[in-house]
Amino acid sequence: MSKLRNEFDTAEAWLRAAVDALRPDFEAIGKTLPATMRCDFGFTSHGSKKTGISGQYYDGSASTDNVPKMIVRCSTDDPVAILEAVVHQCDHAVVGVQEGHGKAFREVALRGIGLEPPMRTSKAGKRLSERLHALAAELGPFPNARLNFETIGADGKEKRVADLPKTQENRQLKVECLVEGCGYCARATAKWLRIGLPLCPVHREPMHPEKPLPEVEGANLEEGGREEEALAESSKET
C-alpha cells in the first residue's frame, strides 16, 4: 500500500484506501472492482431505522456523474466491522446491484472472498477475518466516530419514548437454501429455528435464516440457551 499508517484524516480517504487494498483479493477470484468509487460514512437510504444493514452500494447510473458510491453506515467505528461492510458492498459492486443477494452474490461471498451467511447481514469467516484484522492494523485508526443515533437525539439528549409498539421479530422469519443455484425459501418462527434448522426439500441441506435470530429476553435466557445449544447440535447432525 502506498499510504502510510495513520496518514488518513477523513473517513472517506480511509475507506477509499481500504477498497484499493481489497482490489487484489477480488482480482484473485476473477472479479474487478470499479476503477473509481466514492466512499461515504453516514446514513443509508434507511436513515436511522434499525435494519441490521451495515452499508449500501449505488451503481454509477444512480449518480449524475456515473461514479458508483459506497455508503458505510455510521452505527460503528470499529475498523474490522467497517471493513466487513466494505467487503460486502464490494461484492455488490463486482456482481452488479441487480443481483441483490442472489446466486452471483453468494458465489463470491461464500466460495470466493470468505463472507458467511446470512447474506443480508454477512460476517467475515475465519480466513477473511484474519485478513481484515491485518488490513485494519495497516490502515490505522478509523478517523471518525460512530453516531449513537438510536439512543441520542440530534440535540444531544437521550431519546425518551413511552408506549412505543415493539416491532415483531419472532414470526415469519425468512430462511433460504444456500446450495448454489437453488434459492428455495420458506418462513418459520424463531422458536422453531432455535430448536433446529429446516431442511431444503430439494437438496436436504439446512436452510439458514436471512437475519440473526432475535435474542431471548430476561426470564427466558436459560431456556434460550438450551435452544441455541439444540440449534448448534442440529446443524452439526445435518
C-alpha positions as CSV (number, residue, x, y, z in Angstrom):
1,M,0.0,0.0,0.0
2,S,1.3,3.4,-0.9
3,K,-0.1,5.3,2.0
4,L,1.4,5.1,5.5
5,R,-0.3,4.0,8.7
6,N,-2.3,6.9,10.4
7,E,-2.0,9.2,7.3
8,F,-5.8,9.3,6.8
9,D,-7.6,12.3,8.3
10,T,-11.0,11.6,6.9
11,A,-13.3,8.6,6.8
12,E,-13.6,8.9,3.1
13,A,-9.9,8.6,2.5
14,W,-9.6,5.7,4.9
15,L,-12.5,3.9,3.1
16,R,-11.0,4.5,-0.4
17,A,-7.7,3.1,0.8
18,A,-9.5,0.0,2.1
19,V,-11.2,-0.5,-1.2
20,D,-7.9,-0.2,-3.1
21,A,-6.2,-2.6,-0.7
22,L,-9.0,-5.2,-1.3
23,R,-8.8,-5.0,-5.1
24,P,-6.2,-7.8,-5.4
25,D,-8.4,-10.0,-3.2
26,F,-11.2,-9.7,-5.7
27,E,-8.9,-9.9,-8.7
28,A,-7.6,-13.3,-7.3
29,I,-11.1,-14.7,-7.8
30,G,-11.5,-13.2,-11.2
31,K,-13.6,-10.1,-10.2
32,T,-12.8,-6.5,-10.9
33,L,-13.9,-3.6,-8.8
34,P,-14.9,-0.3,-10.5
35,A,-11.8,1.8,-11.2
36,T,-13.4,4.8,-9.4
37,M,-15.7,4.6,-6.4
38,R,-16.9,7.2,-3.9
39,C,-17.0,6.1,-0.3
40,D,-19.1,7.8,2.4
41,F,-19.5,7.3,6.1
42,G,-23.1,8.2,7.1
43,F,-26.7,7.1,6.7
44,T,-28.0,4.7,4.1
45,S,-31.4,5.2,2.5
46,H,-33.0,3.5,5.6
47,G,-32.0,6.6,7.7
48,S,-31.7,5.9,11.4
49,K,-34.0,2.9,11.4
50,K,-32.8,-0.3,12.9
51,T,-32.2,-2.5,9.9
52,G,-29.1,-4.6,10.6
53,I,-27.7,-3.3,7.3
54,S,-24.1,-2.2,7.6
55,G,-24.0,-0.2,4.3
56,Q,-25.3,0.3,0.8
57,Y,-23.9,0.4,-2.7
58,Y,-25.2,2.5,-5.6
59,D,-24.4,1.7,-9.2
60,G,-22.9,4.6,-11.2
61,S,-26.2,5.0,-13.1
62,A,-27.7,6.4,-9.8
63,S,-25.3,9.3,-9.8
64,T,-25.3,12.4,-12.0
65,D,-21.6,11.8,-13.0
66,N,-21.9,8.0,-13.3
67,V,-19.5,7.2,-10.5
68,P,-20.7,4.4,-8.2
69,K,-20.9,5.1,-4.5
70,M,-20.5,3.0,-1.3
71,I,-22.0,4.1,2.0
72,V,-20.9,2.6,5.2
73,R,-23.5,3.1,7.9
74,C,-22.2,5.3,10.8
75,S,-23.5,3.0,13.5
76,T,-20.0,1.7,14.3
77,D,-16.4,3.0,14.3
78,D,-14.8,-0.4,14.8
79,P,-12.3,-0.8,11.9
80,V,-12.8,-4.5,11.3
81,A,-16.6,-4.2,11.4
82,I,-16.3,-1.3,8.9
83,L,-14.1,-3.5,6.6
84,E,-16.7,-6.3,6.8
85,A,-19.2,-3.7,5.5
86,V,-16.8,-2.6,2.8
87,V,-16.2,-6.2,1.6
88,H,-20.0,-6.8,1.5
89,Q,-20.5,-3.7,-0.6
90,C,-17.6,-4.6,-2.9
91,D,-19.3,-7.9,-3.5
92,H,-22.4,-6.0,-4.8
93,A,-20.0,-3.9,-6.9
94,V,-18.4,-6.8,-8.7
95,V,-21.6,-8.8,-9.4
96,G,-24.0,-5.9,-10.0
97,V,-26.7,-4.3,-7.9
98,Q,-29.4,-6.1,-9.9
99,E,-28.2,-9.4,-8.5
100,G,-29.1,-8.5,-4.9
101,H,-28.1,-11.2,-2.5
102,G,-28.8,-14.0,-5.0
103,K,-26.7,-16.7,-6.6
104,A,-23.9,-14.5,-8.0
105,F,-23.5,-12.6,-4.8
106,R,-23.4,-15.8,-2.7
107,E,-20.9,-17.4,-5.1
108,V,-18.4,-14.5,-4.5
109,A,-19.2,-14.3,-0.8
110,L,-19.2,-17.9,0.2
111,R,-16.7,-19.6,-2.2
112,G,-14.6,-16.6,-3.1
113,I,-14.0,-13.8,-0.7
114,G,-14.9,-15.5,2.6
115,L,-18.1,-14.0,3.9
116,E,-20.6,-16.2,5.9
117,P,-24.4,-16.3,5.9
118,P,-26.9,-14.9,6.3
119,M,-26.1,-12.9,3.2
120,R,-28.0,-9.7,4.0
121,T,-26.1,-9.2,7.2
122,S,-22.9,-11.3,6.3
123,K,-19.9,-11.5,8.6
124,A,-16.3,-12.4,7.8
125,G,-15.3,-16.1,8.1
126,K,-12.1,-17.1,9.9
127,R,-9.8,-16.6,6.9
128,L,-11.3,-13.3,5.9
129,S,-11.4,-12.1,9.5
130,E,-7.7,-12.6,9.8
131,R,-7.2,-10.7,6.5
132,L,-9.3,-7.8,7.7
133,H,-7.6,-7.6,11.1
134,A,-4.3,-7.3,9.4
135,L,-5.6,-4.7,7.0
136,A,-7.1,-2.7,9.8
137,A,-3.7,-2.6,11.5
138,E,-2.1,-1.5,8.3
139,L,-4.7,1.3,7.7
140,G,-4.5,2.5,11.3
141,P,-7.3,4.0,13.5
142,F,-10.6,4.9,11.7
143,P,-10.6,8.8,11.6
144,N,-14.3,9.2,12.6
145,A,-16.7,8.2,15.3
146,R,-20.0,6.3,15.4
147,L,-23.2,8.2,16.0
148,N,-25.4,6.9,18.8
149,F,-28.5,7.9,16.9
150,E,-30.5,5.0,18.3
151,T,-30.3,6.4,21.9
152,I,-29.3,10.0,21.5
153,G,-31.2,12.7,19.5
154,A,-29.7,15.4,17.3
155,D,-30.0,17.8,20.2
156,G,-27.6,15.6,22.2
157,K,-30.3,14.5,24.7
158,E,-31.3,10.9,25.5
159,K,-34.3,9.8,23.5
160,R,-37.3,9.0,25.7
161,V,-40.3,7.3,24.1
162,A,-43.2,5.9,26.0
163,D,-45.5,3.2,24.9
164,L,-43.7,2.6,21.6
165,P,-45.0,-0.5,19.9
166,K,-42.4,-3.2,19.8
167,T,-41.5,-4.5,16.3
168,Q,-42.4,-8.1,15.8
169,E,-39.2,-10.1,15.3
170,N,-40.0,-13.7,16.1
171,R,-42.6,-14.8,13.5
172,Q,-42.4,-15.3,9.7
173,L,-38.6,-15.2,9.6
174,K,-37.2,-16.0,6.1
175,V,-34.9,-19.0,5.7
176,E,-33.2,-20.0,2.5
177,C,-31.2,-22.8,1.0
178,L,-27.6,-21.8,0.3
179,V,-26.8,-24.5,-2.3
180,E,-25.6,-22.9,-5.5
181,G,-28.5,-22.4,-8.0
182,C,-31.2,-23.4,-5.5
183,G,-32.6,-20.3,-3.8
184,Y,-35.5,-22.2,-2.1
185,C,-37.0,-20.0,0.6
186,A,-39.5,-20.6,3.4
187,R,-40.8,-18.9,6.6
188,A,-40.6,-20.1,10.2
189,T,-40.8,-18.8,13.7
190,A,-37.7,-18.0,15.9
191,K,-39.0,-20.6,18.4
192,W,-38.6,-23.5,16.0
193,L,-35.4,-22.2,14.3
194,R,-33.7,-22.2,17.7
195,I,-34.6,-25.9,18.1
196,G,-33.4,-26.9,14.6
197,L,-33.0,-25.6,11.0
198,P,-35.5,-26.9,8.5
199,L,-34.1,-28.8,5.5
200,C,-34.4,-27.8,1.9
201,P,-36.8,-30.3,0.3
202,V,-34.7,-30.3,-2.9
203,H,-31.2,-30.7,-1.6
204,R,-31.9,-31.9,2.0
205,E,-29.5,-29.3,3.3
206,P,-30.1,-27.0,6.3
207,M,-31.8,-23.7,5.4
208,H,-30.3,-20.6,7.0
209,P,-32.1,-17.5,8.4
210,E,-31.8,-14.4,6.4
211,K,-31.2,-12.4,9.6
212,P,-29.7,-13.3,13.0
213,L,-32.3,-14.6,15.4
214,P,-33.6,-12.1,18.0
215,E,-32.2,-12.5,21.5
216,V,-34.2,-14.3,24.1
217,E,-35.4,-11.8,26.7
218,G,-34.8,-11.9,30.5
219,A,-36.8,-14.7,32.1
220,N,-36.2,-17.0,29.1
221,L,-32.4,-16.6,28.9
222,E,-31.8,-20.1,30.3
223,E,-34.4,-21.7,28.1
224,G,-33.0,-19.7,25.1
225,G,-29.5,-21.0,25.9
226,R,-30.8,-24.6,25.7
227,E,-32.5,-23.8,22.4
228,E,-29.3,-22.3,21.0
229,E,-27.4,-25.4,22.0
230,A,-30.1,-27.6,20.3
231,L,-29.8,-25.5,17.2
232,A,-26.0,-25.9,17.1
233,E,-26.3,-29.7,17.6
234,S,-29.0,-29.9,14.9
235,S,-26.7,-28.1,12.5
236,K,-23.8,-30.5,13.2
237,E,-26.0,-33.5,12.6
238,T,-27.4,-32.2,9.3
